Amino acid sequence: MDLSAFYTHFSNRITADYDSDPRLILYDNLRAGAEDPSIGLFRFSAH
């Protein structure tokens, strides 16, 4: 088994606007950033 922990800090965050114009996808760069903490538990099996 493998237990891994990750933390990623993004200085910019890009969001998609699907609602303003149904024919377009508008993108906006939020300066607030984002964080993504995560933990993964992986189980390996030998064959």
Contacts in CASP RR format, 6 or more apart in sequence:
PFRMAT RR
TARGET T0000
AUTHOR 0000-0000-0000
METHOD contacts of the structure
MODEL  1
MDLSAFYTHFSNRITADYDSDPRLILYDNLRAGAEDPSIGLFRFSAH
1 41 0 8 1.000
1 42 0 8 1.000
1 43 0 8 1.000
1 44 0 8 1.000
2 41 0 8 1.000
2 42 0 8 1.000
2 44 0 8 1.000
3 39 0 8 1.000
3 40 0 8 1.000
3 41 0 8 1.000
3 42 0 8 1.000
4 39 0 8 1.000
4 40 0 8 1.000
4 42 0 8 1.000
5 37 0 8 1.000
5 38 0 8 1.000
5 39 0 8 1.000
5 40 0 8 1.000
6 36 0 8 1.000
6 37 0 8 1.000
6 38 0 8 1.000
6 39 0 8 1.000
7 35 0 8 1.000
7 36 0 8 1.000
7 37 0 8 1.000
7 38 0 8 1.000
8 35 0 8 1.000
8 36 0 8 1.000
8 37 0 8 1.000
9 33 0 8 1.000
9 34 0 8 1.000
9 35 0 8 1.000
10 33 0 8 1.000
10 34 0 8 1.000
10 35 0 8 1.000
10 36 0 8 1.000
11 33 0 8 1.000
12 29 0 8 1.000
12 30 0 8 1.000
12 31 0 8 1.000
12 33 0 8 1.000
13 29 0 8 1.000
13 30 0 8 1.000
13 32 0 8 1.000
13 33 0 8 1.000
13 34 0 8 1.000
14 27 0 8 1.000
14 28 0 8 1.000
14 29 0 8 1.000
14 30 0 8 1.000
15 27 0 8 1.000
15 28 0 8 1.000
15 30 0 8 1.000
16 25 0 8 1.000
16 26 0 8 1.000
16 27 0 8 1.000
17 25 0 8 1.000
17 26 0 8 1.000
17 27 0 8 1.000
17 28 0 8 1.000
18 25 0 8 1.000
20 26 0 8 1.000
END
